[in-house]
Amino acid sequence: MKTVGGSLKKKKDESNIDLTPMLDVVFILLIFFVVTASFLKENAMDIEGQDPNNNPPPPSNDTPKNILIQIDSRNQLFFNQERIDISAVRARVASARAENPAASVIIRPDKQSSANFLVETMDSARAAGVTTISVME
């Protein structure tokens, strides 16, 4: 725009953004999320104190002891850390199962042991009446 003196006058752009509606929406969303949020009630664990007479807790017979058979890299068997022969596996497993019928057999072969020896050991354990045999790495 030209004015009488030949100079240009700039018109100031005075646009104001009204933030009130936006703040209203934000507060409404905040109220919505607070109202609809589900808060979990934390449960505390019941912890029993130590027995004043210092008696040890009674042994629990609920947990079955598993039967561990290990095979080393030279195909030697260890029944609960005692070296045994493959022919003794059936008798040892049968006697351990007589003491604890719920026990399962866990066989832990070495990576260099023979797969045939592992299968023979599993067959001997099955011959003793075990139905649950696990092989660990």
C-alpha positions as CSV (number, residue, x, y, z in Angstrom):
1,M,0.0,0.0,0.0
2,K,1.2,3.4,-0.8
3,T,0.6,6.3,1.4
4,V,0.9,9.9,1.0
5,G,4.5,10.3,1.6
6,G,5.6,7.6,-0.8
7,S,6.5,5.1,1.9
8,L,5.2,1.6,2.3
9,K,3.4,0.8,5.5
10,K,3.3,-2.8,6.6
11,K,0.2,-4.0,8.2
12,K,0.8,-6.0,11.3
13,D,-0.8,-9.4,11.3
14,E,-2.4,-9.8,14.6
15,S,-3.8,-13.3,14.6
16,N,-4.2,-14.9,18.0
17,I,-4.9,-18.6,18.4
18,D,-7.4,-19.3,21.1
19,L,-6.1,-22.4,23.1
20,T,-9.1,-22.7,25.4
21,P,-11.0,-25.3,23.3
22,M,-7.8,-27.4,22.9
23,L,-7.2,-27.3,26.7
24,D,-10.8,-28.3,27.3
25,V,-10.4,-31.4,25.1
26,V,-7.1,-32.3,26.8
27,F,-8.7,-32.1,30.3
28,I,-11.8,-34.1,29.1
29,L,-9.5,-36.9,27.8
30,L,-7.5,-36.8,31.0
31,I,-10.7,-37.3,33.0
32,F,-11.8,-40.0,30.7
33,F,-8.6,-42.0,31.1
34,V,-8.5,-41.6,34.8
35,V,-12.1,-42.8,35.2
36,T,-11.7,-45.8,32.8
37,A,-8.3,-47.0,34.0
38,S,-8.4,-50.2,36.0
39,F,-6.2,-50.1,39.0
40,L,-4.8,-53.4,40.3
41,K,-4.9,-54.2,44.0
42,E,-1.6,-55.6,45.0
43,N,-1.8,-58.6,47.3
44,A,0.8,-59.1,50.0
45,M,2.3,-62.4,50.7
46,D,1.7,-64.0,54.0
47,I,5.1,-64.7,55.5
48,E,5.4,-66.8,58.6
49,G,8.0,-65.8,61.2
50,Q,10.7,-68.1,62.4
51,D,9.6,-70.8,64.9
52,P,10.4,-69.5,68.4
53,N,11.7,-72.9,69.4
54,N,14.1,-72.9,66.4
55,N,12.8,-76.2,65.3
56,P,13.6,-77.0,61.6
57,P,10.6,-77.3,59.3
58,P,9.5,-80.9,58.8
59,P,10.8,-82.5,55.6
60,S,8.1,-82.6,53.0
61,N,7.5,-85.9,51.2
62,D,5.4,-84.2,48.6
63,T,8.2,-83.5,46.1
64,P,9.5,-86.7,44.4
65,K,13.3,-87.0,44.2
66,N,14.2,-87.7,40.6
67,I,16.7,-90.4,39.5
68,L,19.7,-88.9,37.8
69,I,21.8,-91.0,35.4
70,Q,24.8,-89.3,33.8
71,I,26.7,-90.5,30.8
72,D,30.2,-89.1,30.3
73,S,32.2,-88.7,27.1
74,R,33.7,-92.3,27.4
75,N,30.2,-93.8,27.8
76,Q,30.6,-94.5,31.5
77,L,27.4,-94.4,33.6
78,F,27.0,-92.6,36.9
79,F,23.9,-93.3,39.0
80,N,23.6,-90.4,41.6
81,Q,27.4,-89.7,41.2
82,E,28.3,-93.4,41.6
83,R,29.9,-95.2,38.7
84,I,27.8,-98.3,37.6
85,D,27.7,-100.7,34.7
86,I,25.0,-100.7,32.0
87,S,23.8,-104.0,33.4
88,A,23.1,-102.5,36.8
89,V,20.8,-99.7,35.6
90,R,17.6,-101.8,35.7
91,A,18.2,-103.0,39.2
92,R,19.2,-99.5,40.5
93,V,16.3,-97.8,38.9
94,A,13.9,-100.4,40.2
95,S,15.2,-100.0,43.8
96,A,15.0,-96.2,43.6
97,R,11.4,-96.4,42.2
98,A,10.5,-98.8,45.1
99,E,11.5,-96.1,47.5
100,N,9.8,-93.3,45.6
101,P,7.2,-94.4,43.0
102,A,6.5,-90.9,41.7
103,A,10.1,-90.2,40.7
104,S,11.1,-89.8,37.1
105,V,14.4,-90.7,35.5
106,I,16.6,-87.9,34.1
107,I,19.4,-88.9,31.8
108,R,22.2,-86.4,31.2
109,P,24.5,-87.6,28.4
110,D,27.7,-85.8,27.4
111,K,27.9,-84.4,23.9
112,Q,30.6,-86.9,22.9
113,S,28.7,-89.9,24.3
114,S,27.2,-92.4,21.9
115,A,23.6,-92.2,21.0
116,N,23.3,-96.0,21.0
117,F,24.6,-96.0,24.7
118,L,21.9,-93.4,25.5
119,V,19.2,-95.6,24.0
120,E,20.5,-98.7,25.8
121,T,20.3,-96.7,29.1
122,M,16.8,-95.6,28.3
123,D,15.7,-99.1,27.5
124,S,17.1,-100.4,30.8
125,A,15.2,-97.7,32.7
126,R,12.0,-98.6,30.9
127,A,12.5,-102.2,31.7
128,A,12.5,-101.2,35.4
129,G,9.0,-99.8,34.9
130,V,9.7,-96.1,34.4
131,T,7.4,-94.3,32.1
132,T,8.8,-90.8,32.4
133,I,12.3,-90.4,31.1
134,S,13.8,-87.0,30.4
135,V,17.0,-86.3,28.6
136,M,19.0,-83.2,29.5
137,E,21.8,-81.4,27.7
